[in-house]
Amino acid sequence: MNKTTAIPNYEECVKYALEMKGYKGDTFKDTDLRVFERRTANPGTVFTALRKGGIVIPVVNASLLGEYKVGETATVVIRANQITDMVDLYVPKSNDIQTFPISAFVEAWEAMGGLCTTAFPVDVKTYNPKLIDLGHVQLPEGFDELREAIAENAHDMWAIERQSEGWTFGLKRDDSKLETPDMVPYAQLPESEKQYDRLMAEDTLKLLIALGYKIEKG
């Protein structure tokens, strides 16, 4: 996790989470956990990961939670209750667990771009996708417009699919009511959600270049 390791308190949170789950070692490299980095401040990610016994380490702006006068910091989600709409977080500086409204947590999480690490036990039955290494690929100048068009189209495809399942707009995500705040035009999405679509679009363009294709505007 190249980018998250530079986050304040990140390594401390990893150590705490591993100990909490009963794993030996201080880092993810000491375990056989499958580790993922996400960039979307979606509470559904937290609920799903916790239900599956996963570790969730989001990066938040702690000052928005009223904790202390620091911005960026890692934390560990201990519990998240959709009924009470509260979340329990491990607070590294005070070394304790504190409870916050989920809305406040998401706001603080979204302020840091929705960055989050999740980790899950290895399951031999679990599909383990392998991505083509695109780290060496650089997009030429002038591709921002194309990337944005692909990102917007991807969001529209997602919205149409969700609408076909009965999803509608809601001020906060509610799986039981099939409501989500993301059911809006791409231009009205928060930057954290746009970034998720942009990363997908950018990787698609990089993949085409890596495979030897040329992209020209006709």
C-alpha positions as a Markdown table, in Angstrom:
| # | Residue | x | y | z |
|---|---|---|---|---|
| 1 | Met | 0.0 | 0.0 | 0.0 |
| 2 | Asn | 2.4 | 2.7 | -1.2 |
| 3 | Lys | 0.2 | 5.7 | -0.6 |
| 4 | Thr | -1.4 | 4.7 | 2.6 |
| 5 | Thr | 1.8 | 3.9 | 4.4 |
| 6 | Ala | 2.6 | 7.6 | 4.4 |
| 7 | Ile | -0.7 | 8.4 | 6.2 |
| 8 | Pro | -0.3 | 9.4 | 9.9 |
| 9 | Asn | -1.0 | 6.6 | 12.3 |
| 10 | Tyr | -1.5 | 4.1 | 9.4 |
| 11 | Glu | 1.0 | 1.5 | 10.5 |
| 12 | Glu | -0.2 | 1.8 | 14.1 |
| 13 | Cys | -3.8 | 1.1 | 12.9 |
| 14 | Val | -2.7 | -1.9 | 10.9 |
| 15 | Lys | -0.9 | -3.3 | 14.0 |
| 16 | Tyr | -4.0 | -2.7 | 16.1 |
| 17 | Ala | -6.3 | -4.2 | 13.6 |
| 18 | Leu | -4.2 | -7.4 | 13.2 |
| 19 | Glu | -3.9 | -7.8 | 16.9 |
| 20 | Met | -7.7 | -7.3 | 17.3 |
| 21 | Lys | -8.3 | -10.0 | 14.7 |
| 22 | Gly | -5.8 | -12.4 | 16.2 |
| 23 | Tyr | -3.1 | -12.2 | 13.5 |
| 24 | Lys | 0.5 | -12.5 | 14.3 |
| 25 | Gly | 2.8 | -9.7 | 12.9 |
| 26 | Asp | 2.7 | -6.0 | 12.8 |
| 27 | Thr | 2.1 | -5.4 | 9.0 |
| 28 | Phe | -0.1 | -6.9 | 6.3 |
| 29 | Lys | 3.1 | -8.5 | 4.8 |
| 30 | Asp | 3.4 | -10.6 | 7.9 |
| 31 | Thr | 0.0 | -12.3 | 7.0 |
| 32 | Asp | -1.6 | -14.0 | 4.1 |
| 33 | Leu | -4.5 | -11.5 | 4.1 |
| 34 | Arg | -5.7 | -10.1 | 0.7 |
| 35 | Val | -5.4 | -6.4 | 0.9 |
| 36 | Phe | -7.2 | -3.8 | -1.2 |
| 37 | Glu | -7.1 | 0.0 | -1.5 |
| 38 | Arg | -10.4 | 1.8 | -2.3 |
| 39 | Arg | -11.1 | 5.4 | -3.0 |
| 40 | Thr | -14.8 | 5.8 | -2.4 |
| 41 | Ala | -16.4 | 7.0 | 0.9 |
| 42 | Asn | -19.3 | 4.5 | 0.7 |
| 43 | Pro | -20.6 | 3.2 | 4.1 |
| 44 | Gly | -21.8 | 0.1 | 2.2 |
| 45 | Thr | -18.2 | -0.8 | 1.8 |
| 46 | Val | -17.8 | -0.8 | 5.6 |
| 47 | Phe | -20.9 | -2.8 | 6.3 |
| 48 | Thr | -20.1 | -5.4 | 3.7 |
| 49 | Ala | -16.4 | -5.8 | 4.8 |
| 50 | Leu | -17.3 | -6.1 | 8.5 |
| 51 | Arg | -20.0 | -8.7 | 7.8 |
| 52 | Lys | -17.3 | -10.8 | 6.0 |
| 53 | Gly | -14.9 | -10.5 | 8.9 |
| 54 | Gly | -12.6 | -8.0 | 7.1 |
| 55 | Ile | -10.4 | -5.3 | 8.4 |
| 56 | Val | -11.4 | -1.7 | 7.5 |
| 57 | Ile | -8.9 | 1.1 | 7.8 |
| 58 | Pro | -10.3 | 4.4 | 6.4 |
| 59 | Val | -8.4 | 7.7 | 6.2 |
| 60 | Val | -10.3 | 10.6 | 7.8 |
| 61 | Asn | -10.0 | 14.2 | 8.6 |
| 62 | Ala | -10.1 | 13.8 | 12.4 |
| 63 | Ser | -10.7 | 17.5 | 13.1 |
| 64 | Leu | -14.2 | 17.0 | 11.5 |
| 65 | Leu | -14.9 | 14.4 | 14.1 |
| 66 | Gly | -14.0 | 16.9 | 16.9 |
| 67 | Glu | -11.2 | 14.7 | 18.1 |
| 68 | Tyr | -8.1 | 16.7 | 17.9 |
| 69 | Lys | -6.5 | 19.4 | 15.8 |
| 70 | Val | -5.1 | 17.2 | 13.1 |
| 71 | Gly | -6.4 | 16.6 | 9.6 |
| 72 | Glu | -5.4 | 13.4 | 7.9 |
| 73 | Thr | -5.2 | 10.3 | 10.0 |
| 74 | Ala | -5.9 | 6.6 | 9.7 |
| 75 | Thr | -8.4 | 4.9 | 11.9 |
| 76 | Val | -9.9 | 1.4 | 12.3 |
| 77 | Val | -13.6 | 0.7 | 12.0 |
| 78 | Ile | -14.6 | -1.6 | 14.9 |
| 79 | Arg | -18.3 | -1.8 | 14.5 |
| 80 | Ala | -20.9 | -0.1 | 12.2 |
| 81 | Asn | -24.6 | -0.3 | 13.1 |
| 82 | Gln | -27.1 | 0.6 | 10.4 |
| 83 | Ile | -30.0 | 0.6 | 12.9 |
| 84 | Thr | -28.6 | 3.1 | 15.3 |
| 85 | Asp | -26.7 | 4.9 | 12.5 |
| 86 | Met | -23.5 | 4.9 | 14.6 |
| 87 | Val | -19.9 | 3.7 | 14.0 |
| 88 | Asp | -17.2 | 2.7 | 16.5 |
| 89 | Leu | -13.7 | 3.9 | 15.5 |
| 90 | Tyr | -10.3 | 3.2 | 17.0 |
| 91 | Val | -8.7 | 6.6 | 17.7 |
| 92 | Pro | -4.9 | 6.2 | 17.5 |
| 93 | Lys | -4.0 | 9.3 | 19.4 |
| 94 | Ser | -6.0 | 8.5 | 22.5 |
| 95 | Asn | -5.6 | 4.8 | 21.9 |
| 96 | Asp | -9.3 | 4.1 | 22.6 |
| 97 | Ile | -12.6 | 3.3 | 20.8 |
| 98 | Gln | -15.1 | 6.1 | 20.3 |
| 99 | Thr | -18.5 | 6.3 | 18.7 |
| 100 | Phe | -19.6 | 8.7 | 16.0 |
| 101 | Pro | -22.7 | 9.2 | 13.8 |
| 102 | Ile | -22.1 | 7.4 | 10.5 |
| 103 | Ser | -22.9 | 10.7 | 8.6 |
| 104 | Ala | -20.1 | 12.5 | 10.5 |
| 105 | Phe | -17.7 | 9.6 | 9.9 |
| 106 | Val | -18.5 | 9.6 | 6.1 |
| 107 | Glu | -18.0 | 13.4 | 5.9 |
| 108 | Ala | -14.6 | 13.1 | 7.6 |
| 109 | Trp | -13.8 | 10.1 | 5.3 |
| 110 | Glu | -14.9 | 11.9 | 2.2 |
| 111 | Ala | -12.8 | 14.9 | 3.1 |
| 112 | Met | -9.7 | 12.8 | 2.6 |
| 113 | Gly | -10.8 | 11.4 | -0.8 |
| 114 | Gly | -12.5 | 8.3 | 0.4 |
| 115 | Leu | -9.2 | 6.5 | 0.8 |
| 116 | Cys | -9.6 | 3.2 | 2.6 |
| 117 | Thr | -7.8 | -0.1 | 3.1 |
| 118 | Thr | -9.7 | -3.4 | 3.4 |
| 119 | Ala | -8.2 | -6.8 | 4.1 |
| 120 | Phe | -9.7 | -10.2 | 4.1 |
| 121 | Pro | -8.7 | -13.8 | 4.9 |
| 122 | Val | -7.5 | -15.9 | 2.0 |
| 123 | Asp | -10.1 | -18.4 | 0.8 |
| 124 | Val | -9.1 | -21.0 | -1.8 |
| 125 | Lys | -12.6 | -20.7 | -3.3 |
| 126 | Thr | -12.2 | -16.9 | -3.8 |
| 127 | Tyr | -11.5 | -15.6 | -7.3 |
| 128 | Asn | -8.1 | -13.9 | -7.2 |
| 129 | Pro | -8.0 | -11.5 | -10.2 |
| 130 | Lys | -4.7 | -10.5 | -11.7 |
| 131 | Leu | -4.3 | -7.1 | -13.2 |
| 132 | Ile | -1.9 | -6.1 | -16.0 |
| 133 | Asp | 0.8 | -3.9 | -14.6 |
| 134 | Leu | 0.1 | -0.4 | -15.8 |
| 135 | Gly | 2.6 | 1.4 | -13.6 |
| 136 | His | 4.9 | 2.2 | -16.5 |
| 137 | Val | 2.1 | 3.6 | -18.7 |
| 138 | Gln | 1.7 | 7.4 | -19.0 |
| 139 | Leu | -1.3 | 9.0 | -20.6 |
| 140 | Pro | -0.4 | 11.6 | -23.2 |
| 141 | Glu | -1.5 | 15.2 | -22.6 |
| 142 | Gly | -5.0 | 16.1 | -23.7 |
| 143 | Phe | -6.6 | 12.8 | -22.5 |
| 144 | Asp | -8.5 | 14.4 | -19.6 |
| 145 | Glu | -11.6 | 15.1 | -21.7 |
| 146 | Leu | -11.7 | 11.5 | -23.0 |
| 147 | Arg | -11.2 | 10.1 | -19.5 |
| 148 | Glu | -14.0 | 12.3 | -18.1 |
| 149 | Ala | -16.4 | 11.2 | -20.9 |
| 150 | Ile | -15.6 | 7.5 | -20.2 |
| 151 | Ala | -16.1 | 8.1 | -16.4 |
| 152 | Glu | -19.4 | 9.9 | -17.0 |
| 153 | Asn | -20.6 | 7.1 | -19.3 |
| 154 | Ala | -19.7 | 4.5 | -16.7 |
| 155 | His | -21.7 | 6.2 | -14.0 |
| 156 | Asp | -24.7 | 6.5 | -16.3 |
| 157 | Met | -24.4 | 2.7 | -17.1 |
| 158 | Trp | -24.3 | 2.0 | -13.4 |
| 159 | Ala | -27.3 | 4.3 | -12.7 |
| 160 | Ile | -29.4 | 2.6 | -15.4 |
| 161 | Glu | -28.6 | -0.8 | -14.1 |
| 162 | Arg | -29.4 | 0.2 | -10.5 |
| 163 | Gln | -32.7 | 1.8 | -11.6 |
| 164 | Ser | -33.7 | -1.4 | -13.3 |
| 165 | Glu | -33.3 | -3.1 | -9.9 |
| 166 | Gly | -35.6 | -0.5 | -8.3 |
| 167 | Trp | -32.9 | 1.9 | -6.8 |
| 168 | Thr | -33.8 | 5.6 | -6.4 |
| 169 | Phe | -32.3 | 8.7 | -4.9 |
| 170 | Gly | -32.0 | 9.0 | -1.1 |
| 171 | Leu | -30.1 | 11.4 | 1.1 |
| 172 | Lys | -28.1 | 8.5 | 2.5 |
| 173 | Arg | -27.6 | 4.9 | 1.3 |
| 174 | Asp | -30.4 | 2.5 | 2.5 |
| 175 | Asp | -30.2 | -1.0 | 1.1 |
| 176 | Ser | -33.5 | -1.9 | 2.5 |
| 177 | Lys | -35.3 | 1.0 | 0.7 |
| 178 | Leu | -33.0 | 0.7 | -2.3 |
| 179 | Glu | -32.0 | 4.4 | -2.0 |
| 180 | Thr | -28.6 | 5.9 | -2.6 |
| 181 | Pro | -27.3 | 9.5 | -2.8 |
| 182 | Asp | -25.3 | 8.5 | -5.9 |
| 183 | Met | -28.4 | 8.4 | -8.1 |
| 184 | Val | -27.7 | 11.8 | -9.5 |
| 185 | Pro | -26.1 | 13.0 | -12.8 |
| 186 | Tyr | -22.3 | 12.6 | -12.9 |
| 187 | Ala | -21.7 | 16.3 | -12.5 |
| 188 | Gln | -23.5 | 16.3 | -9.2 |
| 189 | Leu | -21.5 | 13.5 | -7.6 |
| 190 | Pro | -19.0 | 14.3 | -4.8 |
| 191 | Glu | -15.4 | 14.3 | -6.0 |
| 192 | Ser | -14.7 | 11.1 | -4.1 |
| 193 | Glu | -17.3 | 9.2 | -6.3 |
| 194 | Lys | -16.1 | 10.9 | -9.5 |
| 195 | Gln | -12.5 | 9.9 | -8.7 |
| 196 | Tyr | -13.6 | 6.2 | -8.5 |
| 197 | Asp | -15.0 | 6.5 | -12.1 |
| 198 | Arg | -12.0 | 8.4 | -13.3 |
| 199 | Leu | -9.6 | 5.8 | -12.0 |
| 200 | Met | -11.5 | 3.1 | -13.9 |
| 201 | Ala | -11.5 | 5.3 | -17.1 |
| 202 | Glu | -7.8 | 6.1 | -16.8 |
| 203 | Asp | -6.8 | 2.5 | -16.3 |
| 204 | Thr | -8.9 | 1.5 | -19.3 |
| 205 | Leu | -7.0 | 4.1 | -21.5 |
| 206 | Lys | -3.7 | 2.9 | -20.1 |
| 207 | Leu | -4.6 | -0.7 | -20.8 |
| 208 | Leu | -5.3 | 0.1 | -24.4 |
| 209 | Ile | -1.9 | 1.9 | -24.7 |
| 210 | Ala | -0.1 | -1.0 | -22.9 |
| 211 | Leu | -1.7 | -3.5 | -25.4 |
| 212 | Gly | -0.3 | -1.5 | -28.3 |
| 213 | Tyr | -3.4 | 0.4 | -29.4 |
| 214 | Lys | -3.3 | 4.1 | -30.5 |
| 215 | Ile | -6.1 | 6.4 | -29.6 |
| 216 | Glu | -6.8 | 9.2 | -32.1 |
| 217 | Lys | -9.6 | 11.7 | -32.2 |
| 218 | Gly | -11.3 | 11.6 | -35.6 |
